[in-house]
Amino acid sequence: MVGQDVVVNVMNSLPQFVTHGLEVAGGVLPALGFALIMNMIGKNKLIPFVFLGYIVVSVGGVNSLTAGIIAVSILLSFVGIF
């Protein structure tokens, strides 16, 4: 919406500790995801959701963001919000 030059200027104006913090957070996210999956595998009632997510992403060709949106929708329907 604002163009590449504006985004580059904003990124260059951020302090070093902010960009380093974002790099560290980005490096931790895969480990966090792996830990969550390992936690879910140990619970028998969640195993079908692990397999369903694997099939949707790897076989179905759906990207991770879309799979996450689908998962949140399923969660909300199980909880009873929908």
PyMOL Python script that loads the backbone (N, CA, C, O; Angstrom):
from pymol import cmd

cmd.read_pdbstr("""\
ATOM      1  N   MET A   1       0.823  -1.194   0.000  1.00  0.00           N
ATOM      2  CA  MET A   1       0.000   0.000   0.000  1.00  0.00           C
ATOM      3  C   MET A   1       0.867   1.258   0.000  1.00  0.00           C
ATOM      4  O   MET A   1       0.512   2.251  -0.636  1.00  0.00           O
ATOM      5  N   VAL A   2       1.992   1.228   0.701  1.00  0.00           N
ATOM      6  CA  VAL A   2       2.811   2.431   0.811  1.00  0.00           C
ATOM      7  C   VAL A   2       4.056   2.372  -0.058  1.00  0.00           C
ATOM      8  O   VAL A   2       4.715   3.391  -0.265  1.00  0.00           O
ATOM      9  N   GLY A   3       4.380   1.210  -0.562  1.00  0.00           N
ATOM     10  CA  GLY A   3       5.533   1.094  -1.433  1.00  0.00           C
ATOM     11  C   GLY A   3       6.761   0.541  -0.737  1.00  0.00           C
ATOM     12  O   GLY A   3       6.863   0.542   0.489  1.00  0.00           O
ATOM     13  N   GLN A   4       7.686   0.072  -1.551  1.00  0.00           N
ATOM     14  CA  GLN A   4       8.884  -0.566  -1.027  1.00  0.00           C
ATOM     15  C   GLN A   4       9.794   0.421  -0.310  1.00  0.00           C
ATOM     16  O   GLN A   4      10.393   0.080   0.710  1.00  0.00           O
ATOM     17  N   ASP A   5       9.906   1.630  -0.825  1.00  0.00           N
ATOM     18  CA  ASP A   5      10.811   2.608  -0.216  1.00  0.00           C
ATOM     19  C   ASP A   5      10.420   2.932   1.225  1.00  0.00           C
ATOM     20  O   ASP A   5      11.284   3.062   2.092  1.00  0.00           O
ATOM     21  N   VAL A   6       9.121   3.062   1.476  1.00  0.00           N
ATOM     22  CA  VAL A   6       8.657   3.377   2.825  1.00  0.00           C
ATOM     23  C   VAL A   6       8.967   2.228   3.775  1.00  0.00           C
ATOM     24  O   VAL A   6       9.419   2.450   4.899  1.00  0.00           O
ATOM     25  N   VAL A   7       8.727   1.004   3.325  1.00  0.00           N
ATOM     26  CA  VAL A   7       8.987  -0.163   4.180  1.00  0.00           C
ATOM     27  C   VAL A   7      10.481  -0.286   4.474  1.00  0.00           C
ATOM     28  O   VAL A   7      10.862  -0.572   5.609  1.00  0.00           O
ATOM     29  N   VAL A   8      11.318  -0.077   3.483  1.00  0.00           N
ATOM     30  CA  VAL A   8      12.766  -0.144   3.689  1.00  0.00           C
ATOM     31  C   VAL A   8      13.209   0.940   4.666  1.00  0.00           C
ATOM     32  O   VAL A   8      14.038   0.680   5.538  1.00  0.00           O
ATOM     33  N   ASN A   9      12.673   2.143   4.535  1.00  0.00           N
ATOM     34  CA  ASN A   9      13.028   3.225   5.458  1.00  0.00           C
ATOM     35  C   ASN A   9      12.594   2.918   6.886  1.00  0.00           C
ATOM     36  O   ASN A   9      13.325   3.212   7.832  1.00  0.00           O
ATOM     37  N   VAL A  10      11.410   2.329   7.049  1.00  0.00           N
ATOM     38  CA  VAL A  10      10.933   1.972   8.389  1.00  0.00           C
ATOM     39  C   VAL A  10      11.831   0.894   8.988  1.00  0.00           C
ATOM     40  O   VAL A  10      12.203   0.975  10.159  1.00  0.00           O
ATOM     41  N   MET A  11      12.179  -0.111   8.193  1.00  0.00           N
ATOM     42  CA  MET A  11      13.039  -1.182   8.699  1.00  0.00           C
ATOM     43  C   MET A  11      14.431  -0.659   9.057  1.00  0.00           C
ATOM     44  O   MET A  11      15.029  -1.105  10.036  1.00  0.00           O
ATOM     45  N   ASN A  12      14.936   0.266   8.283  1.00  0.00           N
ATOM     46  CA  ASN A  12      16.253   0.834   8.576  1.00  0.00           C
ATOM     47  C   ASN A  12      16.233   1.752   9.794  1.00  0.00           C
ATOM     48  O   ASN A  12      17.261   1.943  10.443  1.00  0.00           O
ATOM     49  N   SER A  13      15.069   2.321  10.107  1.00  0.00           N
ATOM     50  CA  SER A  13      14.990   3.231  11.248  1.00  0.00           C
ATOM     51  C   SER A  13      14.766   2.496  12.575  1.00  0.00           C
ATOM     52  O   SER A  13      14.885   3.103  13.639  1.00  0.00           O
ATOM     53  N   LEU A  14      14.443   1.197  12.525  1.00  0.00           N
ATOM     54  CA  LEU A  14      14.249   0.435  13.759  1.00  0.00           C
ATOM     55  C   LEU A  14      15.585   0.255  14.473  1.00  0.00           C
ATOM     56  O   LEU A  14      16.614   0.055  13.827  1.00  0.00           O
ATOM     57  N   PRO A  15      15.572   0.325  15.802  1.00  0.00           N
ATOM     58  CA  PRO A  15      16.814   0.094  16.552  1.00  0.00           C
ATOM     59  C   PRO A  15      17.307  -1.348  16.376  1.00  0.00           C
ATOM     60  O   PRO A  15      16.533  -2.247  16.048  1.00  0.00           O
ATOM     61  N   GLN A  16      18.581  -1.541  16.597  1.00  0.00           N
ATOM     62  CA  GLN A  16      19.209  -2.854  16.417  1.00  0.00           C
ATOM     63  C   GLN A  16      18.604  -3.901  17.342  1.00  0.00           C
ATOM     64  O   GLN A  16      18.440  -5.053  16.940  1.00  0.00           O
ATOM     65  N   PHE A  17      18.265  -3.521  18.585  1.00  0.00           N
ATOM     66  CA  PHE A  17      17.733  -4.512  19.523  1.00  0.00           C
ATOM     67  C   PHE A  17      16.356  -5.020  19.089  1.00  0.00           C
ATOM     68  O   PHE A  17      15.997  -6.157  19.392  1.00  0.00           O
ATOM     69  N   VAL A  18      15.585  -4.194  18.385  1.00  0.00           N
ATOM     70  CA  VAL A  18      14.269  -4.632  17.906  1.00  0.00           C
ATOM     71  C   VAL A  18      14.436  -5.657  16.795  1.00  0.00           C
ATOM     72  O   VAL A  18      13.794  -6.707  16.819  1.00  0.00           O
ATOM     73  N   THR A  19      15.293  -5.365  15.822  1.00  0.00           N
ATOM     74  CA  THR A  19      15.495  -6.307  14.721  1.00  0.00           C
ATOM     75  C   THR A  19      16.140  -7.601  15.219  1.00  0.00           C
ATOM     76  O   THR A  19      15.815  -8.685  14.734  1.00  0.00           O
ATOM     77  N   HIS A  20      17.049  -7.489  16.182  1.00  0.00           N
ATOM     78  CA  HIS A  20      17.654  -8.707  16.739  1.00  0.00           C
ATOM     79  C   HIS A  20      16.602  -9.524  17.499  1.00  0.00           C
ATOM     80  O   HIS A  20      16.599 -10.753  17.424  1.00  0.00           O
ATOM     81  N   GLY A  21      15.724  -8.857  18.216  1.00  0.00           N
ATOM     82  CA  GLY A  21      14.650  -9.555  18.921  1.00  0.00           C
ATOM     83  C   GLY A  21      13.723 -10.278  17.969  1.00  0.00           C
ATOM     84  O   GLY A  21      13.281 -11.391  18.256  1.00  0.00           O
ATOM     85  N   LEU A  22      13.425  -9.662  16.842  1.00  0.00           N
ATOM     86  CA  LEU A  22      12.589 -10.314  15.836  1.00  0.00           C
ATOM     87  C   LEU A  22      13.301 -11.521  15.223  1.00  0.00           C
ATOM     88  O   LEU A  22      12.662 -12.531  14.929  1.00  0.00           O
ATOM     89  N   GLU A  23      14.610 -11.425  15.030  1.00  0.00           N
ATOM     90  CA  GLU A  23      15.373 -12.565  14.518  1.00  0.00           C
ATOM     91  C   GLU A  23      15.355 -13.726  15.501  1.00  0.00           C
ATOM     92  O   GLU A  23      15.194 -14.879  15.103  1.00  0.00           O
ATOM     93  N   VAL A  24      15.521 -13.422  16.785  1.00  0.00           N
ATOM     94  CA  VAL A  24      15.506 -14.478  17.803  1.00  0.00           C
ATOM     95  C   VAL A  24      14.125 -15.117  17.881  1.00  0.00           C
ATOM     96  O   VAL A  24      14.010 -16.340  17.960  1.00  0.00           O
ATOM     97  N   ALA A  25      13.079 -14.298  17.859  1.00  0.00           N
ATOM     98  CA  ALA A  25      11.712 -14.838  17.913  1.00  0.00           C
ATOM     99  C   ALA A  25      11.429 -15.700  16.688  1.00  0.00           C
ATOM    100  O   ALA A  25      10.783 -16.742  16.805  1.00  0.00           O
ATOM    101  N   GLY A  26      11.897 -15.285  15.525  1.00  0.00           N
ATOM    102  CA  GLY A  26      11.714 -16.084  14.316  1.00  0.00           C
ATOM    103  C   GLY A  26      12.463 -17.399  14.380  1.00  0.00           C
ATOM    104  O   GLY A  26      12.005 -18.393  13.816  1.00  0.00           O
ATOM    105  N   GLY A  27      13.597 -17.429  15.050  1.00  0.00           N
ATOM    106  CA  GLY A  27      14.337 -18.668  15.203  1.00  0.00           C
ATOM    107  C   GLY A  27      13.719 -19.627  16.205  1.00  0.00           C
ATOM    108  O   GLY A  27      13.913 -20.839  16.103  1.00  0.00           O
ATOM    109  N   VAL A  28      12.982 -19.104  17.167  1.00  0.00           N
ATOM    110  CA  VAL A  28      12.370 -19.936  18.201  1.00  0.00           C
ATOM    111  C   VAL A  28      11.058 -20.556  17.721  1.00  0.00           C
ATOM    112  O   VAL A  28      10.669 -21.615  18.214  1.00  0.00           O
ATOM    113  N   LEU A  29      10.378 -19.931  16.784  1.00  0.00           N
ATOM    114  CA  LEU A  29       9.058 -20.406  16.371  1.00  0.00           C
ATOM    115  C   LEU A  29       9.053 -21.844  15.847  1.00  0.00           C
ATOM    116  O   LEU A  29       8.152 -22.599  16.213  1.00  0.00           O
ATOM    117  N   PRO A  30      10.009 -22.267  15.011  1.00  0.00           N
ATOM    118  CA  PRO A  30       9.983 -23.681  14.599  1.00  0.00           C
ATOM    119  C   PRO A  30      10.139 -24.644  15.771  1.00  0.00           C
ATOM    120  O   PRO A  30       9.486 -25.687  15.803  1.00  0.00           O
ATOM    121  N   ALA A  31      10.987 -24.314  16.721  1.00  0.00           N
ATOM    122  CA  ALA A  31      11.166 -25.179  17.892  1.00  0.00           C
ATOM    123  C   ALA A  31       9.889 -25.231  18.720  1.00  0.00           C
ATOM    124  O   ALA A  31       9.526 -26.285  19.242  1.00  0.00           O
ATOM    125  N   LEU A  32       9.217 -24.106  18.838  1.00  0.00           N
ATOM    126  CA  LEU A  32       7.955 -24.081  19.578  1.00  0.00           C
ATOM    127  C   LEU A  32       6.902 -24.938  18.892  1.00  0.00           C
ATOM    128  O   LEU A  32       6.183 -25.690  19.551  1.00  0.00           O
ATOM    129  N   GLY A  33       6.810 -24.829  17.577  1.00  0.00           N
ATOM    130  CA  GLY A  33       5.859 -25.653  16.836  1.00  0.00           C
ATOM    131  C   GLY A  33       6.146 -27.129  16.982  1.00  0.00           C
ATOM    132  O   GLY A  33       5.230 -27.932  17.157  1.00  0.00           O
ATOM    133  N   PHE A  34       7.432 -27.495  16.910  1.00  0.00           N
ATOM    134  CA  PHE A  34       7.807 -28.895  17.071  1.00  0.00           C
ATOM    135  C   PHE A  34       7.458 -29.381  18.477  1.00  0.00           C
ATOM    136  O   PHE A  34       6.983 -30.505  18.641  1.00  0.00           O
ATOM    137  N   ALA A  35       7.686 -28.557  19.481  1.00  0.00           N
ATOM    138  CA  ALA A  35       7.354 -28.939  20.856  1.00  0.00           C
ATOM    139  C   ALA A  35       5.851 -29.124  21.033  1.00  0.00           C
ATOM    140  O   ALA A  35       5.416 -30.038  21.734  1.00  0.00           O
ATOM    141  N   LEU A  36       5.066 -28.271  20.409  1.00  0.00           N
ATOM    142  CA  LEU A  36       3.605 -28.419  20.505  1.00  0.00           C
ATOM    143  C   LEU A  36       3.138 -29.705  19.845  1.00  0.00           C
ATOM    144  O   LEU A  36       2.252 -30.384  20.364  1.00  0.00           O
ATOM    145  N   ILE A  37       3.731 -30.048  18.696  1.00  0.00           N
ATOM    146  CA  ILE A  37       3.351 -31.289  18.022  1.00  0.00           C
ATOM    147  C   ILE A  37       3.732 -32.494  18.882  1.00  0.00           C
ATOM    148  O   ILE A  37       2.949 -33.434  19.020  1.00  0.00           O
ATOM    149  N   MET A  38       4.931 -32.464  19.459  1.00  0.00           N
ATOM    150  CA  MET A  38       5.354 -33.576  20.307  1.00  0.00           C
ATOM    151  C   MET A  38       4.443 -33.713  21.530  1.00  0.00           C
ATOM    152  O   MET A  38       4.184 -34.822  21.997  1.00  0.00           O
ATOM    153  N   ASN A  39       3.966 -32.591  22.040  1.00  0.00           N
ATOM    154  CA  ASN A  39       3.048 -32.623  23.180  1.00  0.00           C
ATOM    155  C   ASN A  39       1.713 -33.235  22.772  1.00  0.00           C
ATOM    156  O   ASN A  39       1.121 -33.995  23.538  1.00  0.00           O
ATOM    157  N   MET A  40       1.236 -32.911  21.575  1.00  0.00           N
ATOM    158  CA  MET A  40      -0.058 -33.426  21.124  1.00  0.00           C
ATOM    159  C   MET A  40       0.000 -34.906  20.787  1.00  0.00           C
ATOM    160  O   MET A  40      -0.985 -35.621  20.973  1.00  0.00           O
ATOM    161  N   ILE A  41       1.145 -35.379  20.293  1.00  0.00           N
ATOM    162  CA  ILE A  41       1.234 -36.781  19.896  1.00  0.00           C
ATOM    163  C   ILE A  41       1.013 -37.695  21.098  1.00  0.00           C
ATOM    164  O   ILE A  41       0.512 -38.806  20.928  1.00  0.00           O
ATOM    165  N   GLY A  42       1.364 -37.272  22.276  1.00  0.00           N
ATOM    166  CA  GLY A  42       1.192 -38.092  23.461  1.00  0.00           C
ATOM    167  C   GLY A  42      -0.238 -38.205  23.947  1.00  0.00           C
ATOM    168  O   GLY A  42      -0.525 -39.023  24.821  1.00  0.00           O
ATOM    169  N   LYS A  43      -1.132 -37.415  23.410  1.00  0.00           N
ATOM    170  CA  LYS A  43      -2.537 -37.439  23.842  1.00  0.00           C
ATOM    171  C   LYS A  43      -3.372 -38.162  22.782  1.00  0.00           C
ATOM    172  O   LYS A  43      -3.459 -37.711  21.640  1.00  0.00           O
ATOM    173  N   ASN A  44      -3.970 -39.263  23.158  1.00  0.00           N
ATOM    174  CA  ASN A  44      -4.663 -40.124  22.209  1.00  0.00           C
ATOM    175  C   ASN A  44      -5.808 -39.429  21.488  1.00  0.00           C
ATOM    176  O   ASN A  44      -6.036 -39.678  20.304  1.00  0.00           O
ATOM    177  N   LYS A  45      -6.529 -38.559  22.188  1.00  0.00           N
ATOM    178  CA  LYS A  45      -7.675 -37.932  21.544  1.00  0.00           C
ATOM    179  C   LYS A  45      -7.271 -36.863  20.531  1.00  0.00           C
ATOM    180  O   LYS A  45      -8.109 -36.428  19.741  1.00  0.00           O
ATOM    181  N   LEU A  46      -6.002 -36.427  20.534  1.00  0.00           N
ATOM    182  CA  LEU A  46      -5.546 -35.409  19.585  1.00  0.00           C
ATOM    183  C   LEU A  46      -4.819 -35.990  18.376  1.00  0.00           C
ATOM    184  O   LEU A  46      -4.524 -35.257  17.432  1.00  0.00           O
ATOM    185  N   ILE A  47      -4.523 -37.292  18.384  1.00  0.00           N
ATOM    186  CA  ILE A  47      -3.784 -37.907  17.285  1.00  0.00           C
ATOM    187  C   ILE A  47      -4.504 -37.746  15.937  1.00  0.00           C
ATOM    188  O   ILE A  47      -3.829 -37.480  14.942  1.00  0.00           O
ATOM    189  N   PRO A  48      -5.825 -37.891  15.850  1.00  0.00           N
ATOM    190  CA  PRO A  48      -6.474 -37.683  14.538  1.00  0.00           C
ATOM    191  C   PRO A  48      -6.252 -36.276  13.976  1.00  0.00           C
ATOM    192  O   PRO A  48      -6.163 -36.101  12.760  1.00  0.00           O
ATOM    193  N   PHE A  49      -6.163 -35.286  14.845  1.00  0.00           N
ATOM    194  CA  PHE A  49      -5.937 -33.924  14.371  1.00  0.00           C
ATOM    195  C   PHE A  49      -4.512 -33.737  13.850  1.00  0.00           C
ATOM    196  O   PHE A  49      -4.285 -32.966  12.917  1.00  0.00           O
ATOM    197  N   VAL A  50      -3.553 -34.444  14.453  1.00  0.00           N
ATOM    198  CA  VAL A  50      -2.172 -34.389  13.963  1.00  0.00           C
ATOM    199  C   VAL A  50      -2.109 -34.969  12.557  1.00  0.00           C
ATOM    200  O   VAL A  50      -1.514 -34.370  11.661  1.00  0.00           O
ATOM    201  N   PHE A  51      -2.725 -36.140  12.359  1.00  0.00           N
ATOM    202  CA  PHE A  51      -2.730 -36.751  11.038  1.00  0.00           C
ATOM    203  C   PHE A  51      -3.508 -35.921  10.028  1.00  0.00           C
ATOM    204  O   PHE A  51      -3.092 -35.792   8.876  1.00  0.00           O
ATOM    205  N   LEU A  52      -4.632 -35.361  10.453  1.00  0.00           N
ATOM    206  CA  LEU A  52      -5.418 -34.511   9.561  1.00  0.00           C
ATOM    207  C   LEU A  52      -4.624 -33.287   9.125  1.00  0.00           C
ATOM    208  O   LEU A  52      -4.646 -32.921   7.949  1.00  0.00           O
ATOM    209  N   GLY A  53      -3.930 -32.658  10.049  1.00  0.00           N
ATOM    210  CA  GLY A  53      -3.099 -31.514   9.700  1.00  0.00           C
ATOM    211  C   GLY A  53      -1.970 -31.885   8.767  1.00  0.00           C
ATOM    212  O   GLY A  53      -1.659 -31.138   7.840  1.00  0.00           O
ATOM    213  N   TYR A  54      -1.346 -33.041   9.000  1.00  0.00           N
ATOM    214  CA  TYR A  54      -0.274 -33.500   8.122  1.00  0.00           C
ATOM    215  C   TYR A  54      -0.788 -33.737   6.715  1.00  0.00           C
ATOM    216  O   TYR A  54      -0.151 -33.335   5.741  1.00  0.00           O
ATOM    217  N   ILE A  55      -1.938 -34.388   6.604  1.00  0.00           N
ATOM    218  CA  ILE A  55      -2.509 -34.680   5.280  1.00  0.00           C
ATOM    219  C   ILE A  55      -2.899 -33.396   4.567  1.00  0.00           C
ATOM    220  O   ILE A  55      -2.647 -33.251   3.371  1.00  0.00           O
ATOM    221  N   VAL A  56      -3.509 -32.470   5.282  1.00  0.00           N
ATOM    222  CA  VAL A  56      -3.941 -31.215   4.658  1.00  0.00           C
ATOM    223  C   VAL A  56      -2.744 -30.433   4.124  1.00  0.00           C
ATOM    224  O   VAL A  56      -2.805 -29.888   3.022  1.00  0.00           O
ATOM    225  N   VAL A  57      -1.660 -30.373   4.891  1.00  0.00           N
ATOM    226  CA  VAL A  57      -0.505 -29.566   4.478  1.00  0.00           C
ATOM    227  C   VAL A  57       0.352 -30.285   3.449  1.00  0.00           C
ATOM    228  O   VAL A  57       0.701 -29.695   2.427  1.00  0.00           O
ATOM    229  N   SER A  58       0.698 -31.535   3.689  1.00  0.00           N
ATOM    230  CA  SER A  58       1.652 -32.196   2.797  1.00  0.00           C
ATOM    231  C   SER A  58       0.987 -32.771   1.554  1.00  0.00           C
ATOM    232  O   SER A  58       1.484 -32.570   0.445  1.00  0.00           O
ATOM    233  N   VAL A  59      -0.108 -33.472   1.711  1.00  0.00           N
ATOM    234  CA  VAL A  59      -0.758 -34.105   0.568  1.00  0.00           C
ATOM    235  C   VAL A  59      -1.686 -33.133  -0.141  1.00  0.00           C
ATOM    236  O   VAL A  59      -1.731 -33.092  -1.371  1.00  0.00           O
ATOM    237  N   GLY A  60      -2.423 -32.353   0.633  1.00  0.00           N
ATOM    238  CA  GLY A  60      -3.392 -31.440   0.041  1.00  0.00           C
ATOM    239  C   GLY A  60      -2.798 -30.202  -0.581  1.00  0.00           C
ATOM    240  O   GLY A  60      -3.465 -29.517  -1.357  1.00  0.00           O
ATOM    241  N   GLY A  61      -1.547 -29.898  -0.256  1.00  0.00           N
ATOM    242  CA  GLY A  61      -0.904 -28.732  -0.840  1.00  0.00           C
ATOM    243  C   GLY A  61      -1.351 -27.403  -0.250  1.00  0.00           C
ATOM    244  O   GLY A  61      -1.111 -26.352  -0.844  1.00  0.00           O
ATOM    245  N   VAL A  62      -1.995 -27.433   0.907  1.00  0.00           N
ATOM    246  CA  VAL A  62      -2.447 -26.211   1.556  1.00  0.00           C
ATOM    247  C   VAL A  62      -1.265 -25.621   2.324  1.00  0.00           C
ATOM    248  O   VAL A  62      -0.517 -26.361   2.962  1.00  0.00           O
ATOM    249  N   ASN A  63      -1.086 -24.295   2.271  1.00  0.00           N
ATOM    250  CA  ASN A  63       0.029 -23.695   3.014  1.00  0.00           C
ATOM    251  C   ASN A  63      -0.301 -23.658   4.509  1.00  0.00           C
ATOM    252  O   ASN A  63      -1.443 -23.890   4.906  1.00  0.00           O
ATOM    253  N   SER A  64       0.686 -23.372   5.312  1.00  0.00           N
ATOM    254  CA  SER A  64       0.535 -23.445   6.771  1.00  0.00           C
ATOM    255  C   SER A  64      -0.452 -22.418   7.311  1.00  0.00           C
ATOM    256  O   SER A  64      -1.177 -22.706   8.263  1.00  0.00           O
ATOM    257  N   LEU A  65      -0.494 -21.228   6.723  1.00  0.00           N
ATOM    258  CA  LEU A  65      -1.422 -20.206   7.192  1.00  0.00           C
ATOM    259  C   LEU A  65      -2.864 -20.643   6.974  1.00  0.00           C
ATOM    260  O   LEU A  65      -3.702 -20.495   7.863  1.00  0.00           O
ATOM    261  N   THR A  66      -3.150 -21.174   5.806  1.00  0.00           N
ATOM    262  CA  THR A  66      -4.504 -21.650   5.523  1.00  0.00           C
ATOM    263  C   THR A  66      -4.862 -22.827   6.428  1.00  0.00           C
ATOM    264  O   THR A  66      -5.989 -22.917   6.914  1.00  0.00           O
ATOM    265  N   ALA A  67      -3.907 -23.726   6.654  1.00  0.00           N
ATOM    266  CA  ALA A  67      -4.163 -24.855   7.557  1.00  0.00           C
ATOM    267  C   ALA A  67      -4.424 -24.365   8.980  1.00  0.00           C
ATOM    268  O   ALA A  67      -5.260 -24.933   9.682  1.00  0.00           O
ATOM    269  N   GLY A  68      -3.722 -23.322   9.410  1.00  0.00           N
ATOM    270  CA  GLY A  68      -3.967 -22.758  10.730  1.00  0.00           C
ATOM    271  C   GLY A  68      -5.349 -22.150  10.854  1.00  0.00           C
ATOM    272  O   GLY A  68      -6.014 -22.308  11.878  1.00  0.00           O
ATOM    273  N   ILE A  69      -5.784 -21.455   9.812  1.00  0.00           N
ATOM    274  CA  ILE A  69      -7.136 -20.876   9.819  1.00  0.00           C
ATOM    275  C   ILE A  69      -8.188 -21.972   9.870  1.00  0.00           C
ATOM    276  O   ILE A  69      -9.180 -21.852  10.588  1.00  0.00           O
ATOM    277  N   ILE A  70      -7.974 -23.041   9.110  1.00  0.00           N
ATOM    278  CA  ILE A  70      -8.900 -24.171   9.139  1.00  0.00           C
ATOM    279  C   ILE A  70      -8.910 -24.797  10.538  1.00  0.00           C
ATOM    280  O   ILE A  70      -9.971 -25.150  11.053  1.00  0.00           O
ATOM    281  N   ALA A  71      -7.735 -24.934  11.147  1.00  0.00           N
ATOM    282  CA  ALA A  71      -7.649 -25.539  12.478  1.00  0.00           C
ATOM    283  C   ALA A  71      -8.365 -24.690  13.523  1.00  0.00           C
ATOM    284  O   ALA A  71      -9.050 -25.232  14.390  1.00  0.00           O
ATOM    285  N   VAL A  72      -8.216 -23.379  13.455  1.00  0.00           N
ATOM    286  CA  VAL A  72      -8.904 -22.498  14.400  1.00  0.00           C
ATOM    287  C   VAL A  72     -10.413 -22.586  14.206  1.00  0.00           C
ATOM    288  O   VAL A  72     -11.166 -22.562  15.179  1.00  0.00           O
ATOM    289  N   SER A  73     -10.858 -22.686  12.959  1.00  0.00           N
ATOM    290  CA  SER A  73     -12.293 -22.830  12.695  1.00  0.00           C
ATOM    291  C   SER A  73     -12.832 -24.127  13.286  1.00  0.00           C
ATOM    292  O   SER A  73     -13.903 -24.143  13.891  1.00  0.00           O
ATOM    293  N   ILE A  74     -12.078 -25.221  13.105  1.00  0.00           N
ATOM    294  CA  ILE A  74     -12.502 -26.499  13.686  1.00  0.00           C
ATOM    295  C   ILE A  74     -12.517 -26.411  15.214  1.00  0.00           C
ATOM    296  O   ILE A  74     -13.438 -26.908  15.862  1.00  0.00           O
ATOM    297  N   LEU A  75     -11.495 -25.778  15.780  1.00  0.00           N
ATOM    298  CA  LEU A  75     -11.441 -25.606  17.229  1.00  0.00           C
ATOM    299  C   LEU A  75     -12.648 -24.849  17.743  1.00  0.00           C
ATOM    300  O   LEU A  75     -13.279 -25.260  18.717  1.00  0.00           O
ATOM    301  N   LEU A  76     -12.968 -23.746  17.090  1.00  0.00           N
ATOM    302  CA  LEU A  76     -14.101 -22.935  17.549  1.00  0.00           C
ATOM    303  C   LEU A  76     -15.420 -23.682  17.403  1.00  0.00           C
ATOM    304  O   LEU A  76     -16.332 -23.482  18.204  1.00  0.00           O
ATOM    305  N   SER A  77     -15.534 -24.535  16.398  1.00  0.00           N
ATOM    306  CA  SER A  77     -16.763 -25.302  16.259  1.00  0.00           C
ATOM    307  C   SER A  77     -16.851 -26.402  17.327  1.00  0.00           C
ATOM    308  O   SER A  77     -17.949 -26.723  17.781  1.00  0.00           O
ATOM    309  N   PHE A  78     -15.719 -26.982  17.734  1.00  0.00           N
ATOM    310  CA  PHE A  78     -15.722 -27.983  18.805  1.00  0.00           C
ATOM    311  C   PHE A  78     -16.015 -27.335  20.147  1.00  0.00           C
ATOM    312  O   PHE A  78     -16.712 -27.923  20.974  1.00  0.00           O
ATOM    313  N   VAL A  79     -15.498 -26.139  20.377  1.00  0.00           N
ATOM    314  CA  VAL A  79     -15.728 -25.460  21.643  1.00  0.00           C
ATOM    315  C   VAL A  79     -17.177 -24.988  21.743  1.00  0.00           C
ATOM    316  O   VAL A  79     -17.727 -24.887  22.839  1.00  0.00           O
ATOM    317  N   GLY A  80     -17.788 -24.702  20.602  1.00  0.00           N
ATOM    318  CA  GLY A  80     -19.185 -24.307  20.596  1.00  0.00           C
ATOM    319  C   GLY A  80     -19.422 -22.845  20.347  1.00  0.00           C
ATOM    320  O   GLY A  80     -20.514 -22.343  20.613  1.00  0.00           O
ATOM    321  N   ILE A  81     -18.409 -22.134  19.834  1.00  0.00           N
ATOM    322  CA  ILE A  81     -18.593 -20.720  19.561  1.00  0.00           C
ATOM    323  C   ILE A  81     -19.378 -20.519  18.268  1.00  0.00           C
ATOM    324  O   ILE A  81     -20.147 -19.565  18.146  1.00  0.00           O
ATOM    325  N   PHE A  82     -19.181 -21.422  17.299  1.00  0.00           N
ATOM    326  CA  PHE A  82     -19.962 -21.326  16.041  1.00  0.00           C
ATOM    327  C   PHE A  82     -21.274 -22.029  16.186  1.00  0.00           C
ATOM    328  O   PHE A  82     -22.065 -22.059  15.243  1.00  0.00           O
TER     329      PHE A  82
END
""", "prot")
cmd.dss("prot")
cmd.show_as("cartoon", "prot")
cmd.util.cbc("prot")
cmd.orient("prot")
